[in-house]
Amino acid sequence: MNFVIDRIKQEEYHNKCSDKLNKKEVVTLQFDYRRLKGRIKEKCDTQAEYASKLGISEPVLSSRLNNLTNFTQEEIVKSLDILEIAPKQLKNYFFTPDVQ
């Protein structure tokens, strides 16, 4: 009888540990794109024009600017040219943490 109880306890412990290992804590960084949006307006007039020059659709751009998806490295590099952003200023447009 004790063997059965010990075995059940072992299985319960194993299941608890497995659940903890299988649950991945996802940390998503949110960025403040207000400065980028201003630069888009200044250099391209509209987000639609910027998206076109960048080679993505307006909905994809919207998802990027709303922190639903991330800009790709290629999009960021293209943006430097399109928006005339100096490489040293890159972090100010694409990597400013959104503090709420």
Backbone bond lengths (Angstrom), bond angles and torsions (degrees), N, CA, C in turn:
res aa  C-N    CA-C-N  psi(-1)  N-CA   C-N-CA  omega(-1)  CA-C   N-CA-C  phi
1 M - - - 1.447 - - 1.529 111.16 -
2 N 1.333 118.07 -44.76 1.456 121.52 179.00 1.516 111.29 -61.56
3 F 1.336 115.94 -35.02 1.462 119.88 178.98 1.525 110.76 -61.34
4 V 1.321 116.72 -43.53 1.465 122.00 -179.73 1.523 110.16 -64.19
5 I 1.318 117.95 -43.54 1.465 122.16 179.62 1.525 109.98 -64.58
6 D 1.347 117.16 -44.40 1.462 120.74 178.12 1.527 110.85 -61.71
7 R 1.300 116.70 -40.19 1.468 121.09 -179.98 1.533 110.60 -65.01
8 I 1.302 117.40 -41.59 1.466 121.89 177.47 1.519 110.13 -63.18
9 K 1.323 117.63 -44.07 1.458 121.74 178.42 1.529 110.94 -61.73
10 Q 1.337 116.35 -40.69 1.466 120.32 177.96 1.523 110.56 -62.07
11 E 1.306 116.91 -43.57 1.473 120.99 -179.79 1.524 110.75 -65.54
12 E 1.324 117.63 -41.41 1.464 120.72 178.26 1.526 110.31 -62.94
13 Y 1.329 116.65 -43.41 1.459 120.82 178.96 1.531 109.76 -63.38
14 H 1.318 116.83 -45.07 1.465 121.23 179.16 1.535 110.54 -59.86
15 N 1.319 116.70 -43.01 1.473 120.24 179.84 1.524 111.58 -63.92
16 K 1.346 117.25 -41.08 1.463 120.39 177.44 1.516 110.88 -61.46
17 C 1.322 116.68 -45.06 1.469 121.18 -179.84 1.522 110.57 -65.32
18 S 1.310 117.52 -42.08 1.467 121.31 179.85 1.516 110.75 -63.31
19 D 1.341 116.34 -41.61 1.459 119.99 178.92 1.518 110.57 -60.64
20 K 1.328 117.02 -42.52 1.459 120.58 179.81 1.514 111.23 -65.06
21 L 1.324 117.01 -38.96 1.461 120.40 179.83 1.524 111.81 -70.82
22 N 1.313 116.31 -34.97 1.464 120.25 -177.26 1.524 113.28 -78.03
23 K 1.326 116.91 -23.08 1.461 120.80 178.59 1.518 108.50 -82.54
24 K 1.301 116.02 109.48 1.456 120.27 -179.94 1.516 108.80 -93.22
25 E 1.302 114.80 130.41 1.449 119.57 177.20 1.520 107.74 -83.41
26 V 1.301 116.48 118.14 1.446 121.36 -178.04 1.520 109.49 -100.88
27 V 1.311 114.93 124.00 1.451 120.44 177.55 1.520 107.30 -110.40
28 T 1.306 116.31 119.39 1.459 119.13 179.17 1.520 108.49 -110.95
29 L 1.304 113.61 131.18 1.457 119.30 177.50 1.517 108.64 -86.45
30 Q 1.290 116.04 135.79 1.455 121.71 176.27 1.518 107.45 -107.62
31 F 1.320 115.66 133.78 1.454 120.01 -179.46 1.523 110.88 -112.17
32 D 1.317 115.09 149.09 1.462 122.53 178.33 1.528 107.53 -93.23
33 Y 1.312 116.80 110.07 1.460 121.97 -176.46 1.527 113.16 -101.03
34 R 1.323 118.06 16.81 1.470 119.80 -179.86 1.526 112.20 -59.20
35 R 1.304 117.51 -43.04 1.465 120.65 179.52 1.537 109.99 -65.27
36 L 1.317 116.72 -41.13 1.467 120.80 177.83 1.523 110.77 -62.29
37 K 1.315 116.71 -43.39 1.471 120.30 178.91 1.526 111.07 -61.42
38 G 1.317 117.01 -39.14 1.461 120.69 177.46 1.520 111.22 -64.29
39 R 1.330 116.52 -41.00 1.462 120.66 179.45 1.525 110.71 -67.25
40 I 1.313 116.82 -37.18 1.466 121.04 176.90 1.522 109.56 -60.55
41 K 1.318 116.79 -46.48 1.467 121.31 179.42 1.527 110.78 -62.74
42 E 1.326 116.42 -40.67 1.456 122.13 -178.33 1.532 112.31 -66.72
43 K 1.333 116.67 -41.78 1.466 120.29 -173.25 1.526 114.53 -98.53
44 C 1.325 117.55 -25.40 1.473 120.29 -175.83 1.526 113.64 -122.73
45 D 1.280 118.37 -3.86 1.467 124.43 -176.91 1.527 113.19 71.83
46 T 1.332 117.63 -52.77 1.463 119.56 -176.81 1.528 110.99 -129.90
47 Q 1.314 115.09 158.19 1.458 120.19 174.88 1.529 110.23 -66.85
48 A 1.324 116.51 -30.96 1.468 120.46 178.58 1.528 110.68 -62.50
49 E 1.325 116.29 -43.24 1.464 120.37 179.65 1.531 110.08 -66.43
50 Y 1.308 116.62 -42.28 1.468 120.83 178.37 1.530 110.37 -61.70
51 A 1.331 116.64 -46.15 1.465 120.85 179.58 1.525 110.51 -58.74
52 S 1.327 116.25 -43.19 1.461 120.92 179.37 1.528 111.17 -61.40
53 K 1.327 117.01 -46.68 1.471 121.16 179.19 1.526 111.21 -64.58
54 L 1.312 115.66 -31.74 1.457 121.23 -179.00 1.531 111.41 -78.66
55 G 1.337 115.65 -20.72 1.463 120.19 179.57 1.512 113.99 86.35
56 I 1.339 115.78 27.01 1.463 120.62 176.94 1.524 109.01 -129.40
57 S 1.313 116.58 165.20 1.466 120.33 179.50 1.524 110.29 -81.23
58 E 1.331 115.24 162.73 1.467 120.04 177.25 1.529 112.22 -61.12
59 P 1.348 118.94 -42.05 1.475 118.18 178.04 1.536 112.89 -62.58
60 V 1.330 116.74 -36.04 1.469 119.38 178.15 1.530 109.56 -66.20
61 L 1.326 116.92 -44.05 1.467 120.08 177.26 1.523 110.48 -59.99
62 S 1.305 116.50 -43.26 1.459 120.73 178.87 1.534 110.88 -59.13
63 S 1.324 116.96 -42.52 1.468 119.94 179.80 1.533 110.72 -65.20
64 R 1.340 116.64 -32.99 1.474 120.20 177.68 1.534 110.08 -69.10
65 L 1.322 116.54 -48.07 1.464 121.40 -176.44 1.526 112.73 -69.25
66 N 1.337 116.44 -19.25 1.464 121.05 179.14 1.533 112.14 -102.40
67 N 1.342 115.85 15.55 1.467 121.94 176.21 1.523 114.04 60.72
68 L 1.317 117.35 27.85 1.459 119.96 176.31 1.523 110.55 -89.05
69 T 1.327 116.07 -31.95 1.460 122.98 174.56 1.522 107.48 -137.09
70 N 1.309 116.04 163.99 1.460 120.66 -177.33 1.518 111.88 -98.53
71 F 1.324 115.95 149.38 1.457 120.82 170.85 1.528 107.78 -65.84
72 T 1.328 116.13 141.88 1.463 119.26 175.20 1.521 108.59 -81.53
73 Q 1.306 116.29 163.66 1.459 120.37 176.97 1.525 110.13 -60.22
74 E 1.321 116.55 -41.07 1.464 120.69 179.44 1.523 111.49 -61.82
75 E 1.331 117.37 -41.63 1.469 121.11 178.88 1.526 110.95 -64.89
76 I 1.305 116.80 -38.87 1.467 120.21 179.57 1.526 110.12 -66.23
77 V 1.321 117.00 -44.72 1.462 120.45 179.73 1.526 110.75 -63.39
78 K 1.342 117.65 -43.34 1.473 121.00 177.20 1.523 110.79 -61.44
79 S 1.331 115.60 -38.13 1.464 120.92 -178.20 1.523 111.97 -62.74
80 L 1.317 116.87 -34.38 1.468 119.95 177.91 1.516 110.11 -56.53
81 D 1.315 116.27 -43.06 1.461 121.40 -179.59 1.532 111.11 -73.90
82 I 1.317 116.71 -49.84 1.469 121.49 -176.95 1.526 111.61 -58.75
83 L 1.324 115.65 -44.20 1.462 120.98 -174.21 1.525 113.44 -97.45
84 E 1.321 115.78 3.54 1.462 122.16 179.21 1.537 111.01 53.31
85 I 1.312 114.25 55.00 1.459 121.75 178.92 1.525 107.93 -103.66
86 A 1.314 116.47 129.38 1.464 120.92 176.24 1.524 108.84 -69.34
87 P 1.329 117.28 139.14 1.471 119.60 179.99 1.534 113.76 -51.42
88 K 1.324 117.41 -34.04 1.465 120.46 179.37 1.529 112.15 -66.52
89 Q 1.325 116.47 -20.97 1.466 121.45 -178.97 1.530 113.38 -94.03
90 L 1.306 116.33 -2.16 1.464 122.47 -176.38 1.522 112.91 -49.22
91 K 1.329 116.45 -48.22 1.471 120.02 -176.70 1.527 112.27 -61.64
92 N 1.335 116.96 -30.88 1.464 119.97 -179.16 1.526 112.43 -68.43
93 Y 1.315 117.37 -24.75 1.459 121.56 -178.16 1.528 113.22 -99.46
94 F 1.328 116.66 -34.75 1.465 119.41 -173.40 1.518 114.95 -112.68
95 F 1.313 118.87 -17.03 1.458 119.27 -172.91 1.528 113.63 -130.40
96 T 1.317 117.04 32.09 1.453 120.78 174.39 1.527 108.11 -85.18
97 P 1.331 118.46 116.59 1.463 120.21 -179.11 1.534 111.14 -60.37
98 D 1.310 115.27 140.36 1.461 121.09 176.27 1.522 106.94 -89.71
99 V 1.305 116.31 106.33 1.469 121.85 -178.24 1.524 108.10 -97.71
100 Q 1.311 115.02 119.76 1.477 118.92 -178.71 1.496 111.17 -123.08
